[in-house]
Amino acid sequence: MGTERSGEPPGPSGLPVVGNARQFASDPLSFYEEVAREYGPIARYALGGRVFYQLSDPELVEQVLVHENDRFDKGEEYRRILNPVIGNGLLISEGEFWREQRHRMEPAFHPEALAEYAPVIVEHTERLLDDWRDDTVRDVHADMMQLTVEIAAKTLFDADIRKYEANISDALEAVMDRSEKRLERPIEIPDSVPTPGNRRYKRALSTLTEIATEIVESHDGSGDDVVSRLLRAKPNADGLDDEQIRDEVVTLLLAGHETTALALTYTLYLLATNPEQADRLGAELDETAGRGPLSTDVTAELSYTKRTLREGMRVYPPVQSVIREATEPVEIGGYELDDGVVVTAPQWVIHRDPRFYERPEAFRPERWDEAFRESLPRFAYFPFGGGPRRCIGENFAKQEMRLALATIARDWEFEAVTDELSLSPSITLRPDGPVKLRVGRR
């Protein structure tokens, strides 16, 4: 794209060794915004010994994720953080093995499979709501995490994970806490040092391995779920053994529930703080869904419900930035990037760019009419990533969110107790503490 420029892209000055780590760690989201505002669509900064190029223009993001995707991979940064947790799972595997694994798992996300999941999603959501009481305060983030991990386990593995509930929630929380700290620190305390954090992390890894092992061992390969499909493929697939299948179970538990739970959490919070939009959502559910059973056919007609979730993921993208690493020299935005540099594409910045979104910080589901969607550059909105590595569970997540939100919002309304969200970016954009809403029957 464009003519090659001399020198490096502009960017903030940093300190020796640590680079911009101190500025980044104090407030990563503000750092992304400041870098984009001050230095333009492509900017350079350093965290420790790693060089990062931030892309805040949709055309540049498309170039990396789509047109030049074969010159990038998930990179050392992702592997450093996630390999101890998910091994060579689908989220970080590369090359032919990644393509084969994705192909093996894709049938679990085909439309006919998604239709079969719908009653499970509704049933689990209704079961969660059985514990809600009128005019009480709920931590909806904890509720949505519980809901989505149960749904992921039942639909993808045909497993009832409730008996592991407390253990797996603590383990996943510990893993995400460690991911956040590893992103912030250019120099880490080795895992072998017996700090309280390291001991908690090791217990978490042990718990996830034990749960994944039990899930795999409970299958004989005769079903249609992901584990059964992988077990049937094992005799004829290089690199696919019981350990790799366990890695895929942990990968799907982690990736298959965390971002969906965050999207639902933030959407419920936004509805609690925007009563006009909440009333409009309720009116659509009354008119279109009524009291009948919810299904994929019903949610297909819920246009405002879809817009509400789309806008929720724009205002608070569950993943705040996509990261890729150059595997060879490549020209991006007129600059020659060296092999090994890390490219970041922050949804947090692009989803809130006033060039594309009028009043970008406002929650306005009504903005998402067909004309507006068609007017947007392709990567002005990309909560599920893009290109060949686009999230395999995108359609599953969309269906789950629509069914869950419709099930919740047609019977319940919300009032914010947590006045202002405090956010804690790691691999995902997590709330820094409970998200408390007062729930009441409509």
Protein Blocks (a to p, Z undefined) as FASTA:
>chain_A
ZZddehjdddddddehjlmmmmmmmommlmmmmmmmmnojbdcddehjbccdddfbfklm
mmmmmmmmmmccebjmlmmmmmmmnopafklggcjllmmmmmmmmmmmgfklmmmmmmmm
mmmmmmmmmmpcehiacdfklmmmmmmmmmmmmmmnopafklmmmmmmmmmmmmmmmmmm
mmmpmbdcdfklccfklmmmmmmmmmmmmmmmmmmmmpghlambfklmmmmmmmmcghia
fklmmmmmmmmmmmmmmmmmmmmmmmmmmmmmmmklmmmmmmmmmmmnmmadcdfklmmm
mmmlmmmmmmmmmmmgfblbdcdddfbdcdeehiacdehiacdddfklmmmgfklmghkl
bccfklmcfklmmmpcfklpcfkggajklcfklmmmmmmmmmmmmmmmmmbccddfblba
cddddfbccdebddddddddZZ
